[in-house]
Amino acid sequence: MKVYDKIFDLDFCDYLINRVKTQAQILPNKKIYNNKQSLDLDWDTWIIWDRKSTNSIFNKDTVGIIEDKLRPTFNVDSYELVWGHITEYTQGKGLVRHIDGEKNETLIIILSNEFTGGDTIIGSVKVELNKGDGVVFNGYNTYHEITKVVDGVRNALVLWYKPKIKGLV
C-alpha cells in the first residue's frame, strides 16, 4: 500500500465530479458478485470506464484527462484500465469489508472533504486521506472497507488497473 498526497488539485477534484455526474452512466444500487463474495452496494456510482463502455467518446476523453493527471505520479502507461467510477456515499452509507475480484491494483482518490466518517480502511489500517489524496494497493488480496458516512457526502475516484507487463504488481 502506498499513500500519495495531492495527486489531484482541489479544483480538478470538483471538475471531475461535475463532469462525470453530468455525463457518465449511473449504475443503480444492486448486488455485485465475484468469485469470493456477494456485496450489497450501499452507494451511488457513476461509471467512467469498464469493458462494456469502452466505445464511449466521453469515457475515452475522461480516462485520458484522468491518466494525464496521474502520469506524473504513476506509470499509467504500464497498466491497462479495467474499471473506473466515481462513488458517492451519503449519510449512513458505507462499504463492507471485502476484497476485489481479479488481480487488479486498486487506486482510490478522495474527491471531497465535506464529510465525517467514511474512513478508508485497508487491512486493519485507517488510511488518512484528504481531498486530492490517493492510495494504491492490491485490492484483490487485501481486505478493505469504507466506514459509514456520519455526515456530509464522500466522493472518490476508484480505478482498477492490471499490469501490461508481467511482474509490475
Helices and strands as residue ranges (DSSP letters): E 2-4, H 10-23, E 25-27, E 31-33, E 38-40, E 44-49, H 57-70, G 76-78, E 79-89, E 95-98, E 105-110, E 115-117, E 120-122, E 125-127, E 134-138, E 144-146, E 149-152, E 154-163
